Amino acid sequence: MNAIRTLKLAGAALIVVASVNAWAQGSESAATSTATQGASKSTIRKANRALSRKVSQALSKGGVSTQGINVLAKGGAITLAGGVTDPSQIDKAVSIAKGVPGVTSVKNALTIREGGQ
């Protein structure tokens, strides 16, 4: 019985990870992918990490606790994943992220977590 429950939890975790890593191909993604075709993979990764750091810093300065929040960047598209303790922090985080220069879209994958988790 416990083995079945463990397998179900592992399967659910894989689905969540896969859905967070799935990127929709919209017009912004197509535009950024054609703009970055000449750039090396290393340059693109550096730009994504830099944008991710800029968004994280903006969230901190804007009063959003970044503890438990992962900021993923891919060609200007930002995904906010993780958990926050206060529901009002979710909308605040999304609006702050949209205001960072270089961000073309924001996907909200934030959840509300209990205080002790």
C-alpha positions as CSV (number, residue, x, y, z in Angstrom):
1,M,0.0,0.0,0.0
2,N,2.8,2.4,0.9
3,A,4.7,1.5,-2.3
4,I,1.7,2.4,-4.4
5,R,1.3,5.7,-2.6
6,T,5.0,6.4,-3.1
7,L,4.7,5.6,-6.8
8,K,1.7,7.9,-7.2
9,L,3.5,10.8,-5.5
10,A,6.6,10.2,-7.6
11,G,4.5,10.3,-10.8
12,A,2.7,13.4,-9.7
13,A,6.0,15.1,-9.0
14,L,7.3,14.2,-12.5
15,I,4.2,15.7,-14.0
16,V,4.6,18.9,-12.1
17,V,8.3,19.2,-13.1
18,A,7.5,18.5,-16.7
19,S,4.7,21.1,-16.8
20,V,6.9,23.7,-15.2
21,N,9.6,23.0,-17.8
22,A,7.1,23.1,-20.7
23,W,7.4,26.3,-22.7
24,A,4.6,27.5,-24.9
25,Q,5.7,28.7,-28.3
26,G,4.1,32.1,-28.7
27,S,5.0,35.0,-30.9
28,E,7.4,36.4,-28.4
29,S,9.3,33.1,-28.2
30,A,9.5,32.9,-32.0
31,A,10.8,36.4,-32.1
32,T,13.5,35.8,-29.5
33,S,14.5,32.5,-30.9
34,T,15.2,34.0,-34.3
35,A,17.0,36.9,-32.7
36,T,19.3,34.6,-30.7
37,Q,20.0,32.0,-33.5
38,G,23.4,33.6,-34.1
39,A,24.4,33.7,-30.5
40,S,26.2,30.9,-28.8
41,K,24.6,28.6,-26.2
42,S,26.9,30.0,-23.6
43,T,25.9,33.6,-24.4
44,I,22.2,32.7,-24.3
45,R,22.6,30.9,-20.9
46,K,24.4,33.9,-19.5
47,A,21.7,36.3,-20.7
48,N,19.0,34.0,-19.2
49,R,20.8,33.8,-15.8
50,A,21.3,37.6,-15.8
51,L,17.6,38.2,-16.5
52,S,16.7,35.7,-13.8
53,R,18.9,37.6,-11.3
54,K,17.4,40.9,-12.3
55,V,13.9,39.6,-11.7
56,S,14.9,38.1,-8.3
57,Q,16.5,41.4,-7.3
58,A,13.4,43.3,-8.4
59,L,11.2,41.0,-6.4
60,S,13.3,41.5,-3.3
61,K,13.3,45.3,-3.7
62,G,9.6,45.2,-4.3
63,G,8.9,43.5,-0.9
64,V,8.3,40.0,-2.1
65,S,10.1,37.3,-0.1
66,T,12.1,35.3,-2.7
67,Q,12.7,32.4,-0.3
68,G,11.0,29.5,-1.9
69,I,10.6,31.2,-5.3
70,N,12.5,30.0,-8.4
71,V,12.9,32.5,-11.2
72,L,13.5,30.7,-14.5
73,A,14.3,32.7,-17.7
74,K,14.3,31.6,-21.2
75,G,14.6,34.2,-24.0
76,G,12.8,36.9,-22.1
77,A,10.0,34.6,-20.9
78,I,10.0,34.3,-17.1
79,T,8.5,31.5,-15.0
80,L,7.9,32.1,-11.3
81,A,7.7,28.7,-9.6
82,G,7.6,27.7,-5.9
83,G,5.5,28.7,-3.0
84,V,4.7,31.8,-1.0
85,T,3.0,32.1,2.4
86,D,0.8,35.1,1.6
87,P,-1.6,35.0,-1.4
88,S,-1.2,38.7,-2.1
89,Q,2.5,38.0,-2.8
90,I,1.6,36.1,-6.0
91,D,0.0,39.0,-7.8
92,K,2.6,41.3,-6.6
93,A,5.4,39.1,-7.8
94,V,3.9,38.8,-11.3
95,S,3.4,42.5,-11.7
96,I,6.9,43.3,-10.5
97,A,8.4,40.7,-12.9
98,K,6.5,42.1,-15.8
99,G,8.0,45.5,-15.1
100,V,11.6,44.3,-15.4
101,P,13.3,45.4,-18.6
102,G,13.9,42.5,-21.0
103,V,10.9,40.4,-19.8
104,T,8.5,39.6,-22.6
105,S,6.1,37.3,-20.7
106,V,5.6,35.9,-17.2
107,K,4.2,32.5,-16.4
108,N,2.8,32.2,-12.9
109,A,3.4,28.7,-11.3
110,L,3.4,30.0,-7.7
111,T,1.4,28.2,-5.0
112,I,0.4,29.1,-1.5
113,R,2.2,27.1,1.2
114,E,1.6,26.7,4.8
115,G,3.7,28.8,7.2
116,G,5.7,25.8,8.6
117,Q,6.6,24.2,5.3
